[in-house]
Amino acid sequence: MKEHFEMVVHSAEHISMLTKVLMMFSRRHMEVLSVSSQSQTGSSLYRIVFVAERDEANKLQLQINRAVDVLDTHLTYHTKVDVPIKRQRMSRVVPLGVS
């Protein structure tokens, strides 16, 4: 049964780290409900709310922990009351060709 989870990822400040983490969700076909980020000097904190089965969420947490620039992750279960109602639109960055 699919449930709602929140994963908090604490990583070294790296410009493409959030993209790498979200690609891991995409590869596993998990529905991401919301993403928020906070930047501190030398590190970043990402909060990702998503829908998955419990064992898939645990496997994903282990995979993200193995990523090079990730310092720590925390996974918490959400009841439906805790889940944010508004979905945030994620923008896509497309590199421009330099000639």
C-alpha positions, 0 to 999 in steps of 0.5 A: 500500500502506498503511503506519504513520506517526507525525506529530509536530505542534508548535503554539501552545497553543490549546485546539481545535488537537488537534481541528482536526488530528484532523478533517483525519485524519477527512476523509481517512478515515485510521485513527488508532491512537494520540494523545498530547499534551504541553503546554509553556508557550505550545506543545503537542506532539501525536504521532499514529500512523496508517495511510495510503498514503505520498502521502496522508501527505505531502499531509496533512502539507502541509495541517497545516503550512498551519494557522494555529497549527501551528509545525512537523510531522515525519512518520516511517515506522514498521515494524510492530514500532514501532507501539504495540500498545494502541489508545487510546480517544478521548473526544468532547467534546459542548458543553452548551447554555447557556440 
